[in-house]
Amino acid sequence: MSQNRILSLVGLATKAGKTVSGEFLTEKEIKSGRAALVIVADNASDNTKKKFQNMCSFYKVPIYFYQDKDTLGHAMGKQFRASLAILDEGFAKGIKEYLDKESNVNCIEEVV
């Protein structure tokens, strides 16, 4: 049930213009300090996962490994996406609440 809520909130955030996706844009928003939450697909390459894990740790951005590329892309109304950043604190807080309730979500979260 909360899986649908997570993906719905990602879709709403996208429609509101509060998300970016793709490796380059996600990295840019993390480094600029605008990213409130990062979600990386579980089936992304190990290199991509490690890169974002290290970057989010350094810049103190919460990161979650969730679902697969196709599901994340579909939630955003796009093709597959390996990474995305939520730019709005409100959306990020709501999504994090549901992600924390999911039992199958890999979470690496830094305390800010």
C-alpha positions as CSV (number, residue, x, y, z in Angstrom):
1,M,0.0,0.0,0.0
2,S,2.7,2.5,0.9
3,Q,4.5,1.6,-2.3
4,N,1.7,3.2,-4.2
5,R,1.8,6.3,-2.0
6,I,5.5,6.7,-2.5
7,L,5.2,6.5,-6.3
8,S,2.2,8.8,-6.3
9,L,4.1,11.4,-4.3
10,V,7.0,11.1,-6.7
11,G,4.6,11.7,-9.5
12,L,3.0,14.7,-7.8
13,A,6.4,16.2,-7.1
14,T,7.3,15.8,-10.7
15,K,4.1,17.5,-11.9
16,A,4.9,20.3,-9.5
17,G,8.4,20.7,-11.0
18,K,10.1,19.7,-7.8
19,T,12.1,16.7,-9.1
20,V,15.1,16.1,-11.3
21,S,16.2,12.8,-12.8
22,G,19.1,11.3,-14.5
23,E,22.7,11.0,-13.2
24,F,23.9,14.5,-14.3
25,L,21.0,16.5,-13.0
26,T,20.7,14.6,-9.8
27,E,24.4,15.1,-9.1
28,K,24.1,18.8,-9.9
29,E,21.3,19.3,-7.4
30,I,23.0,17.4,-4.7
31,K,26.1,19.5,-5.1
32,S,24.2,22.8,-5.2
33,G,22.4,21.9,-1.9
34,R,18.9,21.9,-3.4
35,A,18.3,18.2,-3.2
36,A,16.2,17.3,-0.1
37,L,16.1,13.5,-0.9
38,V,17.7,11.2,-3.4
39,I,16.2,7.9,-4.7
40,V,18.3,5.5,-6.6
41,A,16.9,2.4,-8.3
42,D,17.8,-0.9,-6.7
43,N,18.8,-2.3,-10.1
44,A,21.2,0.6,-10.9
45,S,24.8,-0.4,-11.4
46,D,27.0,-0.9,-8.4
47,N,29.1,2.0,-9.6
48,T,26.1,4.4,-9.7
49,K,24.9,3.3,-6.3
50,K,28.4,3.8,-4.7
51,K,28.8,7.2,-6.4
52,F,25.5,8.5,-5.1
53,Q,25.9,6.9,-1.7
54,N,29.3,8.6,-1.3
55,M,28.1,12.0,-2.7
56,C,24.9,12.0,-0.5
57,S,27.0,11.1,2.6
58,F,29.4,14.0,1.9
59,Y,26.6,16.5,1.2
60,K,24.4,15.2,4.0
61,V,21.4,14.3,1.8
62,P,19.2,11.3,2.7
63,I,19.4,8.6,0.1
64,Y,17.2,5.5,-0.5
65,F,17.6,2.6,-2.8
66,Y,14.1,1.7,-4.0
67,Q,12.3,-0.3,-6.7
68,D,13.7,-0.5,-10.2
69,K,14.5,1.9,-13.1
70,D,11.3,1.2,-15.0
71,T,9.1,1.8,-11.9
72,L,10.8,5.0,-11.0
73,G,10.6,6.3,-14.5
74,H,7.0,5.3,-14.8
75,A,6.1,7.2,-11.6
76,M,7.7,10.3,-13.2
77,G,5.9,9.8,-16.5
78,K,9.2,9.1,-18.3
79,Q,11.2,6.2,-19.5
80,F,13.5,4.3,-17.0
81,R,15.3,6.4,-14.5
82,A,18.2,5.2,-12.3
83,S,18.3,8.2,-10.0
84,L,16.1,11.1,-9.0
85,A,16.2,14.0,-6.6
86,I,13.3,15.6,-4.7
87,L,13.9,19.3,-4.4
88,D,11.0,20.2,-2.1
89,E,11.3,19.6,1.7
90,G,7.6,18.9,2.0
91,F,7.5,16.3,-0.7
92,A,10.8,14.8,0.6
93,K,9.4,14.5,4.2
94,G,6.2,12.8,3.0
95,I,8.1,10.3,0.8
96,K,10.6,9.6,3.5
97,E,7.8,8.7,5.9
98,Y,6.4,6.1,3.6
99,L,9.9,4.8,2.6
100,D,10.7,4.3,6.3
101,K,7.5,2.2,6.7
102,E,8.5,-0.1,3.8
103,S,10.3,-3.3,4.9
104,N,12.1,-4.0,1.6
105,V,13.7,-0.5,1.1
106,N,17.4,-0.2,1.5
107,C,18.1,3.1,3.3
108,I,21.3,4.9,3.8
109,E,20.4,8.1,5.6
110,E,22.8,10.6,7.0
111,V,21.6,12.7,10.0
112,V,21.6,16.3,9.0
